[in-house]
Amino acid sequence: QVQLVESGGGLVQPGGSLRLSCVPSGRIFSLYTMGWYRQAPGKQRELVAAITNGGTTNYADSAKGRFTISRDNVKNTMYLQMYSLKPEDTAVYYCNAHAPLLGIDYWGQGTQVTVSS
């Protein structure tokens, strides 16, 4: 069982920046694809960005050019750096660990991001 703990959400004005962090309970980056998802009220959960165990990154079109996913193996932390935030980025952001060969997914508890003036 893997536990994921997110932090870094909050209220930010349009055009502002936030950095989300996700710390897993073990050193899993070499085994799992890590990702950030978000879910806005009344909408389905959607992928924002992902990074494979090999370091390949993938972004939703809405995130390209504004968000950066990364991980620090020494600190055992994954990040989502978000710039130029828009009101439509408002959502609960979830950290995900996915093991494709095992079909396993772990989720964090979520962190709220609100973009509003």
C-alpha positions in Angstrom: 0.0 0.0 0.0 1.3 3.4 -1.0 0.2 6.6 0.6 0.5 9.9 -1.3 0.4 13.2 0.5 -0.2 16.4 -1.4 0.4 20.0 -0.3 0.7 23.4 -1.8 -2.8 24.2 -2.9 -4.5 27.5 -2.0 -6.1 30.7 -3.3 -4.3 32.6 -6.0 -5.2 35.4 -8.3 -5.5 34.9 -12.1 -2.0 35.0 -13.6 -0.4 33.8 -10.4 1.6 30.8 -9.6 1.5 27.8 -7.3 3.7 24.7 -6.7 2.1 21.5 -5.6 4.0 18.8 -3.9 3.4 15.1 -3.5 5.3 12.8 -1.2 4.8 9.1 -1.4 5.2 6.8 1.6 8.1 4.9 -0.1 10.6 5.3 -2.8 8.5 4.4 -5.8 9.5 6.7 -8.6 11.5 4.0 -10.3 8.5 1.7 -10.4 5.5 3.9 -11.0 4.3 6.5 -13.4 3.4 9.5 -11.3 0.7 12.0 -12.3 -1.3 15.0 -11.3 -5.1 14.9 -11.9 -7.7 17.5 -11.2 -11.4 17.5 -10.7 -13.6 20.6 -10.8 -17.1 20.7 -9.4 -19.5 18.8 -11.7 -16.8 17.6 -13.9 -14.9 14.3 -14.3 -11.4 13.9 -13.0 -8.9 14.6 -15.7 -5.2 14.1 -16.2 -3.1 17.3 -16.0 0.4 15.9 -16.3 2.4 12.7 -15.8 6.0 11.6 -15.6 7.0 8.0 -16.2 9.6 6.1 -14.2 12.0 6.8 -17.1 11.3 10.6 -16.8 9.1 11.1 -19.9 6.5 13.7 -19.3 3.1 14.2 -20.7 0.7 17.1 -20.4 -2.9 17.9 -21.1 -3.3 20.5 -23.8 -4.7 22.9 -21.1 -1.4 22.5 -19.1 1.1 22.8 -21.9 3.3 25.8 -21.7 2.0 26.8 -18.2 2.6 23.7 -16.0 5.7 21.7 -15.3 5.8 18.3 -13.7 9.0 17.1 -12.1 10.3 15.0 -9.3 13.2 15.1 -6.9 14.5 11.6 -6.2 16.7 12.8 -3.3 13.7 14.5 -1.6 11.3 11.8 -2.8 8.9 14.4 -3.9 7.0 15.1 -7.1 6.0 18.6 -8.0 3.6 20.4 -10.3 4.7 24.0 -10.9 1.8 26.0 -12.2 2.2 29.4 -13.9 -0.3 31.9 -15.5 -3.1 30.3 -13.6 -6.7 30.8 -14.8 -10.0 30.6 -13.1 -10.7 27.4 -15.1 -7.7 25.8 -13.3 -9.8 25.9 -10.1 -10.2 22.3 -9.0 -9.1 19.7 -6.5 -5.7 18.4 -7.6 -4.8 14.8 -6.9 -1.5 13.0 -6.9 -1.5 9.6 -8.6 0.9 6.6 -8.7 0.2 4.2 -11.5 1.8 0.8 -12.0 0.8 -0.1 -15.6 1.9 -3.8 -15.5 0.1 -4.4 -12.2 -2.9 -2.3 -13.0 -2.5 -0.6 -9.6 -3.4 3.0 -8.9 -2.9 5.0 -5.7 -4.4 8.4 -5.0 -3.7 11.2 -2.6 -6.4 13.0 -0.6 -6.3 16.0 -2.9 -5.4 19.6 -2.5 -7.7 22.5 -3.4 -6.5 25.1 -5.9 -8.7 28.2 -6.3 -7.9 30.8 -8.9 -10.0 33.9 -8.3 -9.7 37.6 -7.9 
